[in-house]
Amino acid sequence: MQAIQTIAIDLPLKALVWQDGADKTWMAYNDPGWIAKRHALGHEAAAVHAMAGALEALASTATA
């Protein structure tokens, strides 16, 4: 956030988890890759990729 102040609009990362009428659990969040691209944060590709993988794993577990 110190290097690219506009990224503060998307941080901290947030996730929304809910259960629908059929008792199916859903999870929604903004993809870290999209956030990085939105704010032209190209120099941290490894960190962005790691965050995206962690969120995918969390979503899979939360919605299983």
Stockholm file with secondary structure:
# STOCKHOLM 1.0

chainA/1-64         MQAIQTIAIDLPLKALVWQDGADKTWMAYNDPGWIAKRHALGHEAAAVHAMAGALEALASTATA
#=GR chainA/1-64 SS CCSCGGGGGTCSCCEEEEECTTSCEEEEECCHHHHHHHTTCCTTHHHHHHHHHHHHHHHHHHTC
#=GC SS_cons        CCSCGGGGGTCSCCEEEEECTTSCEEEEECCHHHHHHHTTCCTTHHHHHHHHHHHHHHHHHHTC
//
